[in-house]
Every structure is written in structure tokens, then in C-alpha cells.
Amino acid sequence: MHQFEVQTIWNGFQLGGHQIAFTNSAMWMCVALVALWLFMLGGIKGAQVPGRWQMAVEGFTGFIDRLLKQNIGKEGRAFLPYVFTLFMFILFANILGLLPLGVVGVHPFTFTSHFTATGVLAIASFLIVLGVGFARHGLRFFSLFVPKGTPLPVLFLVAPIEFVSFMVRPFSLALRLFVAMTAGHILLKVLAGFIINAGNTGAGLGIVVGLPSFALMVGVSALELLVAGVQAYVFALLTSLYINDAVHLHDHH
């Protein structure tokens, strides 16, 4: 489990009695940020005949743009910068954590396998939803918890349930990403452990246990790459659906 351990790189400074340190988690966030920035920089040259790099960047932006258009409609364009950044940041974070840099002695840290990191991203999405909801509809935003045509006696039961399910959203957003990343990395580590131990026991058992474990590890690594993309997509998709609720209230229900 030490791969998930947050280690202090630089002690930082004291703030209100708390030590604000620069950790391996913060460092890999910076790495993801720089990698994403370089990726975008290479893709926004705006050449008339786009190269592969520019096409990749435009492909991603177009993908998120379509996602928002489908889920929110014309107003979705306003949220493109946020949702696109969210999607790309999570995608880069997930993929960076899978890179086999351990070979050269650098151990990537997947910060999306920490609930604190995914929680902050989920809270940011949630605050945008609340901000948009109240800015557009004021107190009418609360009617989100009142399904149309609900008889009054049932309302006392339905409204609290709707409210709780709404408040659970940021938790489910954060938890889904965190669990998917953590589980995948633990599985890879267990399989790696099998291979190493099998190799140490001798040739016979080494081949019997080691080879299937290695094959499985290659498969799981491929699956993890897929999961890295899917989880970033799901986070962006659910964020856009929640924003749609805030923008349109009951219009689309």
C-alpha cells in the first residue's frame, strides 16, 4: 500500500498551526498540469492545415463540446473551459500514474487515488452547480427537490429524499474516481508481487505462476488505461448533467 502514501518532499511553512507541506501528491499534480499545458500549447497553434497534435487537441475539445451540447444545449458552451479542464486534468492524472517510470527509479503517484484530491474536484463541480442554480433561478432552485405533480402528503417524503440524493452527488462523484483508481493500482501491485515471488521460488513454479500473472498484468494494465479514460469521461459527463439540472431546473425532466 506504500504506493498510496503521501510523502513530504519539502516541509513548507506553518499556517494557522498547520504544516503546509509540498508532497509527492502536489508534485504529481504539478507534473500533470505542466504536461497538460504543454499538450495544449502544441495544439493551439491554429494552423490552417492542422498537424496530428493540433488534431488531437481539437478532437478532445470537440468531444467535450458535443458532450455539453447534448446534455445542456446551447448554454453548455459557457461551461466548456471548466468541464474540458476537469476532463483533461483527470485523464492526465490517471494516465501519468500508470506510466512504468519505476523502471528508471521514478515512482509515479496517482493523486486521483486519494479521496481528498477527487473530493476537491467534486466540490468544485458542486459549487458551480449551486452557483449557476441560484444565480439563474434564485430560491426557485429549491423546486429541484419537488418533482412536478407530486401530491402534498407524498411531498414530505419525496422532498427530503430528493435533497439527500442531491447532496450525495459530490460524494458519489469523488468516490467513484477514487475507488476505480485505487482498486486498479492495488490489483496491479498484487499481480506484480505474484510475479516477483514466483521468480524467487525457482524455475518450475516461477513459470507456472509468473507467466499467467504477467499476462494478466498486461491485460489489467490495458484495462486500467481504458478505466483512466472512462473515469475522466464519467466525471465530465456527470458534471455536465448536474449543471444541466441547475441551468434548466425541470425543463428537461
N, C-alpha and C positions, 0 to 999 in steps of 0.2 A: 504493500500500500504506500511505500515511501514515494512513489511517483506522484502522488497527490499532495505531498507535503509542501506547505508554503514555507519557503526558507528566506530568511532575511539576507539581502545582499549588502545593503547599506542601512545603517541604523536610523538615518534621517534626523528627525527633530521631535521635540515634545510639543504637544498641542493640547491644552486643557487637561494635563495629567496623563494623556495617552501618547504612546510612542508611535509616530507616523514613520514607518519604515518603508524602504524600497525593497520589494521582494521579487522572487523569481516570477511570481504571477504578474506583477506590474511590468516586469521586464518583457515578458512574452506578449503582454498587451501592447507595449510599445513596438515590439517586433512586428506584430500583426498590423498595427497602424502604419508603420513605415512601409511594409510590404504592400498593403492596400493602396497607400498613397503613390508608390512607385508604379503599381499596376495601372492606376487611374491616369497618372501623368503620361504614361506611354500610350494611353488610349484616347487622350483628348487633344491630339494634335490637330484634328479637324481636317485631315487631308481629303481632297476630293475623291481620290481612289483609296479607300481605307485599306491598310495592311491587316494582317491577321490579328495583331494586338488590338488595333482600334476596333476591329470587328468583334473581338471578344468582349471588350468593354461595352460597345454599343448593344451587343447581344444581351448582356446582363441588364443594362438599363432598360432596354426594350421589354425584357422579360418581366421586370418588376412593374414597369409602366402598364403593361397589359393586365397584370395581376390586380393592380389598383383600379384600373378602368372597369374590369369585370366585377369587382367587389364593391366599389364605392361610386363608380360612374365618373362624370366629368370632373367632379370636385376632387377626385383621387389624385390628380396631378399635383396638387398643393403638398401632398404628403410624400411625394416621390423622393425628395432628398433624404428624409428621415428613414423611410422603410428600406430604401436602397442601401443606405449606410449600415443599417441594422443587419440586413441580409448579408452584405459583403463582409462585415466585421466578424459575424458569427461563422460564416463559411471559411474565412481565412484562419480564424482561431482554431476551428475544428481540424482543418487540413494541416496546419502547422504542427499541431500536437501529434499528428500521425507520421510525420516525416521521420525516416530512420536515421536521425542525426546522431543517435547513440553510438553509431559506428565510428564517428570521429570525436567521440567523447563529449558531445553536447547533448544534454538530455532535454528535449522539448517538454514544456509544461503546458498541458491543456487547461487553460483557465476556465473554459466553459464546463469543465467537470467539477467546478466549485459553485455551490448554490449561491454564494454571495455575489459572484460575477453575473450569473444568469438572472439572479434576483434583481440586481440594479437595472439590467436591460429591460426586464419585465415591468419594473416600476416606472421606468421612463416611458414605456408604451402606455401604461395605465394612466399616467399623469396627462399624457397627450389626449387620451380618450376623454378623461374628465374635463380637461381644459376646453377641448373642442365642444363637448356636450353642453357645458354650462355657458360658454361664450355664445353659442348659437341659439340655445333654447332656454337659457336661464333656468328657473325652477321647473319648467316643463320637462326638463331632462329626467326628473324623477318618474315621469309617466312611463319610462322604460321598464319599470318594475310592475307596471299594471297592464297586463295583456288586454287588448280591446275586447269588449263584450263580456268581461268576467262579471258574474253576478256578485253583489256586495258581500254576502256571507262568505263566499269562497275566496274573496279578495284578501281577507285577513290571513288566510292560509297561503295563498299564492304569492302575495307581495313579499313577505319575508323570505320565501324560498327563492324567488327571483333575485332578491337583493343579495342573499348569501352566495348564489351561483355567480353573480356579477363580481362580488368581492373575491371569490376564489380564483377568478381568471388570472391575475398576475402570478399566483402561486402555481397554477397548473402550467402556465407558460414557462416559468423558471424551472419547475420540477422536471418537465418533460425533457428539456435540453440537457439538464444536469444528469439525469438518470441515464439517458441514452449514451452520453459521452463516458460517464464513469463505468457503466456496465461493459461497454466495448473495450475500454482500456484494461479493465481487470481481466477480462476473458483473454485478451492478447498476452497479458503478463502470465497468466496461469499456463497457457499453452507454451510460452517461451520457457517457463520453469520446467515443464514436462520435457522439452527438447534438451535442455541443459542437463537435467538429472539423468535422462535416458542416455545421453552421450557419455556421462561419467560412469555409468554402470558397466559398460563393456559393449562389444560389437553386437552381439546377438540381440539382447534386449534393446539396445540403442536403436537398432534399425526397426524393430517391431513397434516400439512406442514412438521413437523420434520421427520417423518418416511420416506416419499418419498425422502426428501433431503438427509437423512442419507444413504439410499440405493443407491442414485445417487452418493453420495460422495465415497462410497466404490467402485462403478463401475469406477468412474473417477480416483480414486487412482490407480486401477489396470491398467487403460488405460495409466496413467502417467508413470507407471513403464515400460510399453511397449514403450511409447514415449521416455523415458530415454535411452533405448537400441537402438531404431531405430535412434534417432538423433545422437548418438555416431557412429553408423554404417554408416549413410549417410555422416557424416563429414569425416570419414575414406575413404569411397568409392569415394567421390568426390575428395579428396586429391590425391588418387591413380590415378584417371582418369586424373587429371591435370598434375601429374608427368609423366604419360604416354605420354601426349602431348609433354612435354619437352624432354623426352627421345627419342621418335620416330618421332617427328615432323609429317610428313604426311604419314609415312609408313603404319599406321593402318587406315587412313581415307578412 
